[in-house]
Amino acid sequence: MSNSQNKLVQNLSDTPIRVGDILRVARKYGLYILAFACITGFLAGLWAHFQPSLYDATALIHLDQHSSISLSLSGASSDDYALKIQTQITGLQSPDVAIATMKKLGLAANPLFNPGLRQNLDIPLVRDELVRAFRSHLTVTRLPDTELVSVTFRSRNPVLSALVANTVVDEYFEESFRQRYRSTQDISAFLTERLDTLKLKIQSEQGELMSSGLKLGIIDLGGGASGGSGSGASSSGIGTSTLVVETSGLLDQRVKSQADLYLAEAQYRNLLENPNAVPPATIPGSAQVEQLMVQLSAAKAAASALEERYGKNYPPLAQSHAQVQSIEADIAAIHKKLLQSAKQNMDSAQAVVNSLDGRINTLKQQSQDSSSAIVHYEVLKAQYVSDQTLYNTLLSTLGSGAIEAGMQTQVLNHFETALVPGSKAYPNLRVIAMAGFAGGLILGILTVTILTLSSDTVHTVEQIEQSLSLPVLASVPEYRDELVGKSKDGLALVTILAPRSASAEAYRLLRTSISLMPTQKTQRVIALTSGGPGEGKSTTALNLAVVIASQTKRVLLIDADLRKPTIAQRLRMNVGSHPGLSRYLSDPDIRPEDCIQPVPEIPGLEIMPVQEIPPFPSELLSQPRLGELLDWARTHYDYVLIDTPPVLLVADALIITRHCDTLLVVARIGVAQRRGLARIRQDVAKYPEKQFGTIVNALPFSESYYSGYGNYRKYYGDGYGGYGSSGYFQEGFGSDKTEKK
């Protein structure tokens, strides 16, 4: 990470973003942010104006879930409907449906869909690109709280949109029917083979039964025995009829067990020969397979989207492929278990049938060994009737198509055909322009907030306190110097032109804070400095001198900025050949009285200007003459204020601090730098015996009340604000004159 990035992270971590900070930035830069939002909204609308028109056509499908009828005529439990409907949605979005639709409509050669006219769908690369393009224009969703699924296709041609949407539905219906028919056909073929075998067995049993009946004189195969001999035989077989009863009961059980065996064997063979077949609901784990199939389709779609957007070398793409492989491995493992479970079901059914056949054969053998021939005949007849019933049941079920094809199905119906859209769906100029405006507004606020809070410039009183670790004596609200400067008769000072303003009151609070500072000296020497230029130290020194002098105090204001003096100019004093501080420090014959000039408008205030700028100010200030001057000033004035150069630019302020009682640091909101204030804190730590304080300058009126300093306009009312009007300034100036009299 670079130094600039480290600095940005540190500033953001040291300055937590609060709601108040965002509101403050929004108020300060509101017009700029609003202008930026308007520009982004206009550009978004202009961009949308030149975008091609796109049309949406939507077809609706109704998915009605129901359970199939099994061979055993027992209802199967239904799967979770949400999972089923998601499976259908994934199927509608499958590549097979997309390819079938493109082939049927010739979309590969249609410039409205395929501007590049890559037509050969047999080439894998071309096929994959066209499938991705097709699926990007296709949207399949479930309508909330309904059994309806919407299939929407977006195209530059409204007729093509409707045609593709309807064709996707038709192709999916055909594909779904083909899959169910294929599975049903496989099972039907197996059952047909079993029916043929059963038919041969019934024919053999019928011949044996007729032969046995002829021997007994019985010719009716449908009812009981007939004829005299039959009656006698029947009478003679009463003692052994228990064999017939038990055999009949076993044969009834065998009909059901044999049907279950045929179904279990059909399901097992279907899973064995068709690995992709949906497992039957009767096998545990079938719902899990369907869920994994849905997840597999979603994972493949996500991987395809990542590859299309970022390319094959995109690092997260490998994770998507790994997820697809993991799901496929889970499906294979579960399918293997399902195959084993199906085989166990088949083996269990076979064991039941074998057990019944063994018992039935034993009874047959007993009937053959019995003394009565009629018993043997009844056993043969029961066997024949049983097999005939099984054959008729299988034949009826197979003919009606009510075969449980290893899965539960859903009925898909056309609910609403896609119509040719009459209006375009994209672009919506109004929506896009509003989205651009909102995005620009949010982006502008976030950008300005982050840049402001991550900058080194202080914007709140708290930031100044944290950086300097010095007590804040006063917070001066911002006011417009250009309005104050309109006065032609008086000095351009807010304490004179607007003595009842919030800014003037802040200087009075500063005067009070200074008077309450503990000190052993009656006369005080106070130096004022700042971190850099333009923070208002000279203005603060002048206004502080005015409010102190208004208490009938004698005040001397020394302009010690020997590099860029401003006090005399701002007080409109004509220095001329009158000596100043620079002459006093360089000429031992000059007395302090010779360098001081009174301010006629402000009784009690006298000024010592610079007059001439010396070549080496620091060396001149380091001479003993400065200390002699301040010792003399203590005996003649109540307060001595010294306007010094910025402490971070030159060493003059620290040299003067050695002879002062108090050093006041002026920090202007929006100008002072946190690193600079931290440097000042290190410098003033070298003078533990001195008193220090901070004056916050240009505090915005919108800032909340802070420790007794801040927004005075609410207390004084609209007529006493720092801005006011030129007429009010004149009135304030007159009031100040009356006050001084």
MOWOZI-V125155 format. One record per backbone hydrogen bond with DSSP energy under -0.5 kcal/mol. NH is the residue of the N-H (numbers start at 0). CO is the residue of the C=O. Records with the same first field share a line. If there is no record, write none. Layout:
NH->CO + CO
This chain:
5->1
6->2
7->3
8->4
9->5
10->6
11->7
12->8
13->9
14->10
15->13
17->15
21->17
22->18
23->19
24->20
25->21
26->22
27->23
28->24
32->28
33->29
34->30
35->31
36->32
37->33
38->34
39->35
40->36
41->37
42->38
43->39
44->40
45->41
46->42
47->43
48->44
49->45 + 46
50->47
53->425
54->154
56->152
58->150
59->415
60->148
61->412
62->60 + 146
63->61 + 410
64->62
65->408
69->67 + 73
72->69
75->67
83->79
84->80
85->81
86->82
87->83
88->84
89->85
90->86
91->87
92->88
93->90
97->93
98->94
99->95
100->96
101->97
102->98
103->99
104->100
105->101
106->101
108->105
109->106
110->108
112->109
113->109
114->112
116->113
118->116
120->118
122->119
123->121
126->122
127->123
128->124
129->125
130->126
131->127
132->128
133->129
134->130
135->131
136->132 + 133
137->133
138->151
140->149
142->147
145->142
148->60
149->140
150->58
151->138 + 149
152->56
153->136
154->54
160->156
161->157
162->158
163->159
164->160
165->161
166->162
167->163
168->164
169->165
170->166
171->167
172->168
173->169
174->170
175->171
176->172
177->173
178->174
179->175
180->176
181->177
182->178
183->179
184->180
185->181
186->182
187->183
188->184
189->185
190->186
191->187
192->188
193->189
194->190
195->191
196->192
197->193
198->194
199->195
200->196
201->197
202->198
203->199
204->200
205->201
206->202
207->203
208->204
209->205
210->206
211->207
212->208
213->209
214->210
215->211
216->212
217->212
220->218
230->226
231->227
232->228
233->229
234->230
235->231
236->232 + 233
237->234
239->236
240->237
242->239
243->239
244->240
245->241
246->242
247->243
248->244
249->245
250->246
251->247
252->248
253->249
254->250
255->251
256->252
257->253
258->254
259->255
260->256
261->257
262->258
263->259
264->260
265->261
266->262
267->263
268->264
269->265
270->266
271->267
272->268
273->269
276->273
282->279
283->281
285->282
288->284
289->285
290->286
291->287
292->288
293->289
294->290
295->291
296->292
297->293
298->294
299->295
300->296
301->297
302->298
303->299
304->300
305->301
306->302
307->303
308->304
309->305
310->305 + 306
313->310
316->313
317->313 + 314
318->314
319->315
320->316
321->317
322->318
323->319
324->320
325->321
326->322
327->323
328->324
329->325
330->326
331->327
332->328
333->329
334->330
335->331
336->332
337->333
338->334
339->335
340->336
341->337
342->338
343->339
344->340
345->341
346->342
347->343
348->344
349->345
350->346
351->347
352->348
353->349
354->350
355->351
356->352
357->353
358->354
359->355
360->356
361->357
362->358
363->359
364->360
365->361
366->362
367->363
368->364
369->365
372->370
375->371
376->372
377->373
378->374
379->375
380->376
381->377
382->378
383->379
384->380
385->381
386->382
387->383
388->384
389->385
390->386
391->387
392->388
393->389
394->390
395->391
396->392
397->393
398->394
399->395
400->396
401->396
402->400
404->402
405->403
410->63
411->409
412->61 + 410
414->59 + 412
415->59
424->53
425->53
428->426
431->427
432->428
433->429
434->430
435->431
436->432
437->433
438->434
439->435
440->436
441->437
442->438
443->439
444->440
445->441
446->442
447->443
448->444
449->445
450->446
451->447
452->448
453->449
454->450 + 451
457->671
463->459
464->460
465->461
466->462
467->463
468->464
472->470 + 693
473->693
475->695
476->474
477->698
480->478
482->479
483->479
484->480
485->482
486->483
491->569
492->490
495->492
496->492
497->493
498->495
500->497
501->719
504->500
505->501
506->502
507->503
508->504
509->505
510->506
511->507
512->508
513->509
514->510
515->511
516->513
523->637
525->523 + 639
526->661
527->641
528->663
530->665
534->531
539->535
540->536
541->537
542->538
543->539
544->540
545->541
546->542
547->543
548->544
549->545
550->547
551->548
552->547
554->552 + 603
555->638
556->554 + 605
557->555 + 640
558->556 + 607
559->557 + 642
561->559
569->565
570->566
571->568
572->567
574->572
577->574
580->608
581->609
583->579
584->580
585->581
586->582
587->585
589->586
593->590
594->590 + 591
595->591 + 592
596->606
598->604
599->597
601->598
602->600
604->601
605->554 + 603
606->596
607->556
608->606
611->609
613->611
619->615
620->616
621->617
622->619
625->622
627->623
628->624
629->625
630->626
631->627
632->628
633->629
634->630 + 631
635->631 + 632
636->632
637->553
638->553
639->523
640->555
641->525
642->557
643->527 + 641
646->529
647->529 + 530
648->645
649->645
654->650
655->651
656->652
657->653 + 654
658->655
659->656
660->524
661->524
662->690
663->526
664->692
665->528 + 663
666->664 + 694
668->696
669->457
670->667
671->667
673->455
676->672
677->673
678->674
679->675
680->676
681->677
682->678
683->679
684->680
685->682
686->683
689->686
690->660
692->662
693->470
694->664
695->473 + 693
696->666 + 694
698->475
702->699
705->708
708->705
711->709
714->711
715->711
716->712
719->716
720->717
728->724
729->725
730->726
731->727
732->728
733->729
734->730
735->731
736->732
737->733
738->734
739->735
740->736
